[in-house]
Structure formats: structure tokens, C-alpha cells
């Protein structure tokens, strides 16, 4: 008599053997992302056939932009004599990554911070606070994943890399 228990006893061992020998998974019917196997010791990767996987950048564009200001002081309202304002907190801006950036040899370190104690003179009859922002170098493009032996492209995925370069303080008006 055929039962679910008997089918399970026969089917699962056959399925396990087929998967182990690669009968059900071949490069023609598996996606490129499933073919990639990471090797943590040296960073090299290979696909299931044994070819080395390569990564390269494509359509790279570099732009520069400013971040928005972050507050580093309390408010100050000056009289007709003016005054000065000192930063009483510190803020940091660090590298920002998004998309498929792994294996692209990007310099990931780096951050820029403001300093406590930085002082700016404020003119008469002002209502201001001190802000700090950074200048970013932004690189956008595509990470191409390809087979080094055949040159076949597996995937093309977008990435964005923003690295802070330097910062600036400014007096910001408030109401």
C-alpha cells in the first residue's frame, strides 16, 4: 500500500542525493546570485562551475554636495551690542553606503566631526543658533558581477558611496 509515509521515505533521500550531485541545480537554471560562494579567507569568489567571479564598476559618476545642517548649540538672541555663540555639542558625519557596494574596493573609513567649544561672533539684534554641515564626495554607478574566465555578466546593480571631506560652521536664523 502506498502511503505518505512510504513516499516520504523514498522521495527525500533521492532528492537529497540529487541536490548533492548537482542534478537539480545547474548554471543554466540557477540565478547568478545563487552561484556565488564567498570565501572569507582571501575575498575571492567562485561559482559552482569553479570559475572565478569578478566585480567591477560601471557608469561611475562623481559629484560633490553639502549635507543639511545639524544643530551644535542652543539659541542665542543678541542685544544691540551683539555677542558670541559657542558650540556645546558635537555631531559626526560618516561614510554612507547603499546598494550593491560589496567587493568594489571602496575606502569605507572616514568621518568628520564638529568640535565642542567652537565660537562664532554674532552681530547685533540677531536670533541664531550654530549649525555644522559637511561636504560629501558622492560616487554613483553600477557594480558588474561577471565570470572572469568567460567574461559573461551575471548582474548589474546600482551603488552609492558618500564620503565626508570637510565641514563648516554657520549661524542659522530661528524664529
N, C-alpha and C positions, 0 to 999 in steps of 0.2 A: 504494500500500500504506500502511495506517495503522500507524504505529509510535509508541512512547512519545516518541521524539524529535520527531516531527511534531506530536503532541498538545501537547507542551510548548511548541513554537514558536508555536502558535496560542493556547493557553489562557492562558499567563502574561501576554502583552500585553493581552488582553481583560480579565483580572482586574485588572491594574494600572490600566487606564483606568476601569473600573467603580468601583474604590475611590477614585480621584482625583476623580471626579464625584459621589461620594456615593450611588451607586445601591445598593450593598450595605449601607451603613451609614446608617440613618435614626434620628431620635429615638425612633421607636416601637419599634425593636428593639435599641437600644443602651442600656446601663445609664447611670445618671446620672453615675457616677464617670468614665466614658469620655467623656462630653460636656464635661467641664470642661477648659478650657485655661488655664493660668496665664500671666499677662502680668507678667514680672518688674519692669518699669519703674514701674508705679503700683499694683500689687497688685490691680487689677480683674481680674475673670474674666468670660469669656463662654462660652456653649455653642455648639455647631455651628450653630445656627439664627441666632445673633447676639444673643440675649437676654443681659442681664447676670445673673450668678449672685450671689445674696446669701447671707449667713451670719448667723445669729442664735442666741442662747442660748435654751434652753427648760428648764423644770423645774429652775431653779437653786436649790441649797441650799448654805448656808454653815455650816460647823461649825469648832470650834476644838479642837485636841488637842495633846498633848505627844509628842515623839519619844521613842525609847528613849535611855538614857544612853550616851555614848561616854566611854571612859577617857581622862583627861588627865594622870594622874600614876602614879607607882609606888605600891606598897603601903606602908602605914605601920602599925607596931604600937607603941602608946604604953605607957609605964610608968604608974605611979600618979600621976605628975606631969602627964601629958598631953603635948601637943606641937603642932606645926603642920605643915601639908602644903601644898606649893607645886606648882602645875601645871608640868610640864616639857615638855608638848607642846600643840599647838594642833589643834583639829578645826573643820571647817566644815560647815555645813548650807546647801544651796542650794535654789532653786525646783525642784519636781518636777512634771513634766507627764506625762500618759498619755492615751491615747485620741485622739479627733479634735479637737485644740485649735487647729489652724491656722486663721487668718483670724478669730479671735474677739476680737482686740484686748485680749489679756491682758498685764499688766505682767510680763514674763519675768525681768527683772533682780532681783537681790537675793540676798544670802546673809548668814548670821550666823556669826561665828567666836568661839571661845573665845580667851583670851589666855594666853601663857606667863607665868609669874611670879605668877599669882593665888594668894593664900594664904588658907587657912582654918585656924582653930584647932580642935584635936582634943582631946576630953576624955580623962580617964584610962582606961587599960586597954581601948583600942579597937584593932580591926584593920580599917582602912579604906583606901580609895583615893578619889580625887576624880573625879567624873564631870560631864559637861556635856550638857545637852539643850536643845532649842528648842521654842517654842510655834509651832504651824502654824495658819494660816488656810487651811482647805480648802474649795474650791468644786467642787461636782459638778453635772453637768447634761448636757444634750444639745446638740450643735451641729446646727442645722437648716440644710440646704442647699436653697435654693429659687430659682425663676425670678422675678426682680424684676418682670418685665412681666406675667406671668400669675398669679403667686402660687403656682404649682404646686410642691409639695415634692418634692425629689429624694431626700433621705436624712435620716436621724435617727440620729446616732451619739453615744455616750457619751464624756464627757471628765472628767478630774480635774485640778485645779490646786491645788498645795500651796505656799504661800509662808511662809517662816520670818519670824516677827515679832521675837522676842527670845529670849534664852537664860537659863539658870540653872545654877549650880554646886551640887553636893551631895556630901556624904560618903556613900560606898556601902560597906556591910559586905562582907567577903570571908571565906572560911573557910580 
